[in-house]
Amino acid sequence: MKEQTMKEKMLRGSAWMTAGSIISRILGALYIIPWYSWFGSDKLQANALYTKGYTVYSIFLMIAISGIPSAVAKQVAHYNSKNEYGVSKRLFKTSLMALFILGAVCTLIFGLIAPFISQGDPRMVSIYRSLALALLIIPSMSLLRGYFQGFQDMAPSALSQLIEQFLRIIYMLLATYITIKVMGLPFEVGVWQSTFAAFIGAVGGTLLLVGYYLKHKKRLDELVSQSNDQLEITNKTLLKEVLYQALPFIFIACAMSMFNLVDQFTFPVIMQQAGAYSMTQINALYALFAGNANKLIMIVVALSTAMATTAIPLLSEAVARRDSALMKKQLLESLELLFFVMLPAVFGMAAVSRPLYLVFYGYEATGIFVLAISAYVALAMGLFNVLGSLLQGIYENKQAIKYTTLGLGVKLVLQYPLTLWLGVFGPLLATGIAMSWASYLMLRFLYLKYNLPTGQLQVNVNKMFIVALLMFGVTLLFVSGYYMVFPGNSRLSALVGLSLAAGIGGYLYLLACFKLGLLQRILGIKVTSKLQKIFRWK
């Protein structure tokens, strides 16, 4: 009964985090349709500046927050499982002050070094500094998210993500429209306003979390009053614990951004050696894979992030109870759920790459092919993300860092020859190979050290892979037939084709998984029964 409860917690938490992450990512992709068009002939240049700004900003963001929600959630779950809610509360308060200071330090450093990392482009200095302001608030916001996650309450985190993204996009679109379309200012001004929107969104997300905390403060205080209060741990020790647990999370999260940073600083240099490309042409190519395609595939990668976020406190709870059987089961179920969601998402995105790209960016032959290749890379990114988090969830932090470092090393080795040979596709392939290699090493370690019974997992993943390939073939055939009947590259036609193709592919995948018994195993009887009633399956 306990194991079933753990699985239900994972599914419920994953549902909240997936909904929050996916809707947030979709909103983050939808805004690009009007935003992109308002810049007119400068759209690729504007997107290149925006992407470069966010790539460096993400490194500071990861340092300031990436490990905190997961580390705090992990430690809160650990102490809560021992009925030491008072310790959890002290951990929260101590960390809050430390993170506020960390955010201020990151803001100051980012602002000061902006001229030195601008690669000689003065426009980037103001963009970096506008993004630095958000670092004042976001660390505290991330801590609140982690605190609630430690109670397996994912709703506040998901809702705050939505509010943060919604306010960011509203400000971004209004400011860009006014500066570019109404006032006719240079496109760099519109990009600056777009990056400053991160600060506006952070304020909104934080206010929602504070309100949620105040609303549930009475219940949390009651838990504290019922604590065992047998552990004597100083605030300094608690802070050290959080930092110790957070550092590996920060490293791995930064590694994800470091892959992008390698692209940003090496791609222009390599392309200049590869041929007579102007900086304008290089920026345009860079925007195709690092900006346009990346924004869409991150919707898929967000699925893995949501699942990893949910699994970490559950794994930590199993470890705290020294329940090795439950820990193994949790690891296998997390991997099974990952493949169940990621395989159709990846193959589906590759199959609908043409209408999907058209809807967001308009027709661009190279961009469509870049998106298709990027979709496959998303699977390696998702697996890398989840496996790294699972290792940390069971306190194998050193191994997570080790294999992540090896993956980065492979990326650096492959970056130059593949980019020189394949151009805009080279960085994507280098990332895909590097993350696949790191993921293999992580999975191998888990299998060998913990003797995971992976037989059933392999059988189920093979079934999912075959079904996903079948779905890919049918969807691709439909898209090809659709464009034979309705030729042209209008956004409206692409939207209709995309909706139909996604609906057909998604239904086919779910139906096949139902017939093979995969839905029942992975999502449980309750969810499967609801789907069965909705679609009238027998």
C-alpha positions in Angstrom: 0.0 0.0 0.0 2.9 2.3 0.8 4.5 1.7 -2.6 1.3 2.4 -4.4 1.0 5.7 -2.4 4.5 6.6 -3.5 3.6 6.0 -7.1 0.4 8.0 -6.8 2.5 10.9 -5.3 4.9 10.7 -8.2 2.1 10.7 -10.8 0.2 13.5 -9.1 3.4 15.6 -8.6 4.5 14.9 -12.2 1.1 16.0 -13.4 1.3 19.3 -11.6 4.9 20.0 -12.6 4.4 18.8 -16.1 1.3 21.0 -16.5 3.1 24.0 -15.1 6.3 23.4 -17.1 4.6 22.6 -20.4 2.1 25.4 -20.3 4.9 27.8 -19.3 7.0 26.6 -22.1 4.2 26.8 -24.6 3.5 30.3 -23.5 7.2 31.0 -23.9 7.0 29.7 -27.4 3.7 31.2 -28.5 4.9 34.8 -27.8 7.5 34.4 -30.5 4.8 34.5 -33.2 3.9 38.2 -32.8 7.3 39.2 -31.2 9.3 37.7 -34.1 7.1 39.4 -36.8 7.3 42.9 -35.2 11.0 43.1 -35.7 10.5 42.6 -39.5 13.8 42.2 -41.4 15.7 42.4 -38.1 14.0 39.4 -36.6 16.9 37.0 -36.8 19.3 39.6 -35.5 16.9 40.4 -32.6 16.5 36.8 -31.7 20.3 36.3 -31.8 20.8 39.1 -29.3 18.0 37.8 -27.1 19.4 34.3 -27.2 22.9 35.3 -26.4 21.7 37.4 -23.5 19.7 34.5 -22.0 22.4 31.9 -22.6 24.9 33.8 -20.3 22.1 34.8 -17.9 21.1 31.2 -17.5 24.5 30.4 -16.1 24.1 33.0 -13.4 20.5 31.9 -12.9 21.6 28.3 -12.4 24.3 29.3 -9.9 21.7 31.3 -8.0 18.8 28.9 -8.0 19.1 25.7 -9.9 20.2 23.5 -7.1 18.1 25.2 -4.4 14.5 23.9 -5.1 15.7 20.4 -5.5 18.2 20.5 -2.6 15.7 22.1 -0.2 13.0 19.7 -1.3 15.3 16.8 -0.8 16.3 17.9 2.8 12.8 19.0 3.8 11.4 15.6 2.7 14.3 13.9 4.6 13.5 15.7 7.9 9.7 15.5 7.4 9.9 11.7 7.0 11.5 11.7 10.5 8.7 13.9 11.8 11.2 16.8 12.3 9.1 19.6 10.9 10.7 22.1 13.1 14.1 21.4 11.6 12.6 21.8 8.1 11.2 25.2 9.1 14.5 26.4 10.4 16.2 25.1 7.3 13.8 27.2 5.2 14.3 30.4 7.2 18.1 30.1 7.2 18.3 29.3 3.5 16.0 32.3 2.7 18.4 34.8 4.1 21.4 33.2 2.5 19.8 33.1 -0.9 18.8 36.7 -0.8 22.4 37.6 -0.2 23.5 35.2 -3.0 21.0 36.9 -5.4 22.4 40.3 -4.6 26.0 39.1 -5.2 25.1 37.5 -8.5 23.3 40.7 -9.7 26.3 42.8 -8.8 28.8 40.5 -10.5 26.8 40.0 -13.6 26.4 43.8 -14.0 30.1 44.4 -13.5 31.4 41.8 -15.9 28.9 42.6 -18.7 31.4 44.7 -20.7 34.0 41.9 -20.6 31.7 39.1 -21.8 30.0 41.1 -24.5 32.3 39.7 -27.2 32.9 43.3 -28.4 29.2 44.0 -28.9 28.2 47.0 -26.8 24.5 46.1 -27.3 25.0 43.1 -25.2 26.1 45.1 -22.1 22.7 46.7 -21.5 21.0 43.4 -22.3 23.0 41.6 -19.7 22.4 44.2 -17.1 18.7 44.2 -17.7 18.7 40.5 -17.0 20.8 40.9 -13.9 18.0 42.6 -12.1 15.9 39.4 -12.0 18.6 37.7 -10.0 17.7 39.8 -7.0 14.3 38.1 -6.6 14.5 34.7 -8.3 16.6 32.9 -5.6 14.1 33.6 -2.9 11.3 32.5 -5.2 13.1 29.2 -6.0 13.5 28.5 -2.3 9.8 28.9 -1.7 9.2 26.4 -4.5 11.6 23.9 -3.0 10.0 24.2 0.4 6.6 23.2 -0.9 8.1 20.5 -3.1 9.6 18.9 0.0 6.0 18.4 1.2 5.2 16.8 -2.2 3.0 19.8 -2.9 3.8 20.7 -6.5 0.9 23.0 -7.1 2.5 26.2 -5.8 5.6 25.6 -7.9 3.5 24.9 -11.1 1.2 27.9 -10.5 4.1 30.3 -9.8 5.8 29.2 -13.0 2.6 30.0 -14.9 2.2 33.4 -13.3 5.9 34.3 -13.8 5.8 33.3 -17.4 2.4 35.0 -18.1 3.5 38.4 -16.6 6.9 38.2 -18.4 5.3 37.6 -21.7 2.6 40.3 -21.3 5.2 42.9 -20.4 7.5 41.7 -23.1 4.9 41.9 -25.9 3.5 45.3 -24.8 6.9 46.9 -24.4 8.2 45.5 -27.7 5.1 46.6 -29.6 5.2 50.1 -28.2 9.0 50.6 -28.8 9.1 49.0 -32.2 5.7 49.4 -33.9 4.5 52.6 -32.2 7.6 54.6 -31.4 9.7 53.2 -34.3 12.8 52.8 -32.1 15.8 50.6 -33.0 15.3 46.9 -32.6 17.9 46.7 -29.8 15.6 48.7 -27.6 12.8 46.1 -28.1 15.3 43.4 -27.2 16.3 45.2 -24.0 12.7 45.5 -22.9 12.1 41.9 -23.7 15.0 40.8 -21.4 13.9 43.2 -18.6 10.6 41.3 -18.6 12.3 38.5 -16.6 12.3 40.9 -13.6 8.6 41.6 -14.0 7.7 37.9 -14.2 9.9 37.1 -11.1 8.0 39.6 -9.0 4.7 38.1 -9.9 5.8 34.5 -9.3 7.2 35.4 -5.9 4.1 37.2 -4.7 2.0 34.2 -5.5 4.3 31.9 -3.5 4.3 34.3 -0.5 0.5 34.4 -0.6 0.3 30.6 -0.7 2.7 30.3 2.2 0.7 32.8 4.3 -2.5 31.0 3.5 -1.1 27.6 4.7 1.1 29.0 7.5 -1.3 27.8 10.2 -1.2 24.2 8.9 2.6 24.2 8.6 2.9 25.6 12.2 0.7 22.8 13.5 3.1 20.2 11.9 6.0 22.0 13.6 4.2 21.8 17.0 3.8 18.0 16.6 7.5 17.4 15.7 9.6 14.9 17.6 12.3 17.6 18.2 14.9 15.0 18.9 17.5 16.2 16.4 19.9 19.0 17.6 21.1 20.6 14.4 22.5 24.2 14.2 21.4 26.6 11.6 24.9 26.7 10.3 24.9 22.9 9.8 21.5 23.1 8.0 22.8 25.7 5.6 25.9 23.6 4.9 23.7 20.6 4.2 21.6 22.6 1.7 24.7 23.9 0.0 26.3 20.5 -0.1 23.2 19.0 -1.7 22.7 22.0 -4.0 26.2 22.2 -5.5 25.8 19.0 -7.6 22.4 20.2 -8.8 23.9 23.6 -9.7 26.7 21.9 -11.5 24.5 19.7 -13.6 22.0 22.5 -14.3 24.9 24.8 -15.3 26.2 22.0 -17.5 23.0 22.1 -19.5 23.6 25.9 -20.0 27.3 25.3 -20.6 26.5 23.2 -23.7 24.7 26.3 -25.0 27.5 28.6 -23.9 30.0 26.5 -25.8 27.9 27.0 -28.9 27.6 30.7 -28.4 31.4 31.4 -28.0 32.7 28.8 -30.5 30.1 28.8 -33.3 31.1 32.2 -34.7 34.8 31.4 -34.6 34.4 28.1 -36.3 32.0 29.3 -39.0 34.4 32.2 -39.9 37.1 29.5 -40.5 34.6 27.3 -42.5 33.9 30.0 -45.1 33.3 33.6 -46.0 30.4 34.2 -43.6 29.6 37.7 -42.4 28.7 38.2 -38.7 25.1 38.9 -39.7 24.9 35.6 -41.5 26.5 33.8 -38.6 24.1 35.4 -36.1 21.2 34.3 -38.3 22.4 30.7 -38.4 23.1 30.8 -34.7 19.5 32.0 -34.1 18.1 29.1 -36.1 19.4 26.4 -33.7 20.1 28.1 -30.5 17.1 30.4 -30.5 14.3 29.2 -32.8 14.7 25.4 -32.6 15.9 25.4 -28.9 12.8 27.3 -27.8 10.5 24.6 -29.2 12.4 21.5 -28.1 12.6 22.9 -24.5 8.9 22.3 -24.4 9.8 18.6 -24.7 12.8 18.8 -22.3 10.5 20.5 -19.7 8.7 17.1 -19.5 11.9 15.5 -18.2 12.5 18.4 -15.8 9.0 18.0 -14.3 9.5 14.3 -13.7 12.9 14.8 -12.2 11.6 17.5 -9.8 8.9 15.1 -8.6 11.1 12.1 -8.2 13.9 13.7 -6.1 12.0 14.2 -2.8 10.4 10.7 -3.1 13.7 9.1 -3.6 15.2 11.0 -0.7 12.3 9.8 1.5 13.0 6.2 0.5 16.7 6.6 1.2 15.9 8.2 4.6 13.8 5.1 5.5 16.5 2.8 4.2 14.0 1.1 2.0 16.2 -0.2 -0.9 13.4 -2.1 -2.6 11.2 1.0 -2.7 14.2 3.1 -4.0 14.8 0.6 -6.8 11.2 0.6 -7.7 11.1 4.4 -7.7 14.2 4.6 -10.0 12.7 2.2 -12.5 9.3 3.9 -12.5 10.9 7.3 -13.0 12.8 6.0 -16.1 9.7 4.1 -17.4 7.6 7.3 -17.1 10.4 9.3 -18.8 10.5 7.1 -21.9 6.7 6.8 -22.0 6.4 10.6 -22.3 9.6 11.5 -24.1 9.6 9.0 -27.0 6.3 10.1 -28.5 7.1 13.8 -27.8 10.4 13.6 -29.6 9.3 11.5 -32.6 6.1 13.5 -32.8 7.9 16.8 -32.9 10.3 15.5 -35.6 7.3 14.3 -37.7 5.5 17.7 -37.5 8.6 19.9 -37.8 7.4 21.6 -40.9 4.0 22.8 -39.8 5.4 23.4 -36.3 8.2 25.7 -37.5 5.8 27.4 -39.9 3.3 28.3 -37.2 6.0 30.0 -35.0 8.5 31.4 -37.4 7.3 31.2 -41.0 8.9 29.2 -43.8 12.6 28.7 -43.6 13.9 25.4 -45.1 17.1 25.3 -43.0 15.2 26.1 -39.9 12.7 23.2 -40.5 15.6 20.7 -40.8 17.3 22.1 -37.8 14.1 21.7 -35.7 13.8 18.1 -36.9 17.3 17.2 -35.8 16.9 19.2 -32.6 13.9 17.1 -31.7 16.0 13.9 -31.6 18.7 15.7 -29.5 15.9 16.5 -27.0 15.6 12.9 -26.1 19.3 12.8 -25.1 18.9 16.1 -23.2 15.8 14.7 -21.3 17.5 11.5 -20.4 20.7 13.3 -19.2 18.6 15.7 -17.1 16.6 12.9 -15.4 19.5 10.5 -14.8 21.6 13.3 -13.3 18.7 14.2 -10.9 18.1 10.6 -10.0 21.7 10.1 -9.0 21.5 13.1 -6.7 18.1 12.0 -5.3 19.9 8.9 -4.0 22.9 10.9 -2.8 25.3 9.8 -5.6 26.4 13.4 -6.1 30.0 12.6 -7.0 29.0 10.3 -9.7 26.5 12.8 -11.2 29.3 15.4 -11.3 31.8 13.0 -12.8 29.6 11.8 -15.7 28.4 15.3 -16.4 32.0 16.5 -16.6 32.8 13.6 -19.0 29.8 14.6 -21.2 31.0 18.2 -21.3 34.5 17.0 -22.3 33.0 15.0 -25.2 31.1 18.1 -26.3 34.3 20.2 -26.4 36.2 17.5 -28.4 33.5 17.1 -31.0 32.4 20.7 -31.3 35.1 21.9 -33.7 35.2 19.0 -36.2 31.4 18.5 -36.4 30.7 22.2 -36.8 33.4 22.6 -39.4 32.0 19.6 -41.3 28.2 20.0 -40.8 27.8 23.7 -40.2 24.7 24.7 -38.3 23.9 21.0 -37.6 27.3 20.3 -36.0 26.7 21.8 -32.5 23.4 19.9 -32.3 25.1 16.6 -33.1 27.9 17.3 -30.7 25.4 18.0 -27.9 23.4 14.9 -28.7 26.4 12.5 -28.7 27.9 14.1 -25.5 24.7 13.8 -23.5 23.9 10.3 -24.8 27.4 9.2 -23.7 27.0 10.8 -20.2 23.5 9.2 -19.9 24.8 5.8 -20.8 27.5 6.1 -18.1 24.9 7.2 -15.5 22.5 4.4 -16.3 25.3 1.8 -16.3 26.4 3.0 -12.8 22.9 2.7 -11.5 22.5 -0.8 -12.9 25.8 -2.1 -11.6 25.8 -0.6 -8.1 22.2 -1.1 -7.2 21.6 -4.2 -9.2 18.5 -2.8 -10.8 16.1 -5.4 -12.2 15.8 -3.8 -15.6 14.4 -6.7 -17.5 10.8 -5.5 -17.5 11.9 -1.9 -18.1 13.7 -2.9 -21.2 10.7 -4.9 -22.5 8.4 -2.0 -21.9 10.7 0.6 -23.4 11.1 -1.6 -26.5 7.3 -1.6 -26.9 7.2 2.1 -26.4 9.9 2.6 -29.0 8.1 0.5 -31.6 4.8 2.3 -31.0 6.5 5.7 -31.1 8.1 4.7 -34.5 4.8 3.6 -35.8 3.2 6.9 -34.7 6.1 8.7 -36.3 5.6 7.0 -39.6 1.8 7.6 -39.7 2.1 11.2 -38.6 4.9 11.9 -41.1 2.8 10.3 -43.9 -0.2 12.4 -42.9 1.9 15.6 -42.9 3.3 14.8 -46.4 -0.2 14.0 -47.7 -1.6 17.2 -46.2 0.9 19.4 -48.0 0.2 17.6 -51.2 -3.5 18.4 -50.9 -2.9 21.9 -49.4 0.4 23.2 -50.7 1.7 26.5 -49.5 3.3 27.9 -46.4 0.6 30.0 -44.7 0.5 30.0 -40.9 -3.3 29.2 -40.8 -2.8 26.1 -43.0 0.2 25.0 -41.0 -1.8 25.4 -37.7 -4.6 23.2 -39.1 -2.2 20.6 -40.3 -0.3 20.6 -37.0 -3.4 20.2 -34.9 -4.7 17.3 -37.0 -1.3 15.5 -37.2 -0.7 16.0 -33.4 -4.2 14.7 -32.6 -3.8 11.6 -34.9 -0.3 10.8 -33.6 -1.2 11.3 -29.9 -4.4 9.2 -30.2 -2.6 6.4 -32.0 0.2 6.2 -29.4 -2.2 6.1 -26.5 -4.4 3.5 -28.1 -1.5 1.2 -28.9 -0.1 1.6 -25.4 -3.5 0.7 -24.0 -3.8 -2.4 -26.2 -0.3 -3.5 -25.0 -1.1 -2.9 -21.4 1.5 -0.1 -21.0 -1.1 2.6 -19.9 -2.3 0.4 -17.1 1.2 -0.3 -15.8 2.6 3.2 -16.1 -0.4 5.5 -15.4 -2.3 3.2 -13.2 -5.8 1.8 -13.3 -7.6 5.0 -12.4 -6.1 7.2 -15.1 -6.4 4.4 -17.7 -10.1 3.9 -16.8 -10.8 7.6 -17.3 -9.0 7.5 -20.7 -10.9 4.4 -21.6 -14.2 6.1 -20.9 -13.3 9.2 -22.8 -12.2 7.4 -25.9 -14.6 4.4 -25.5 -11.9 1.8 -25.8 -12.7 -1.8 -25.2 
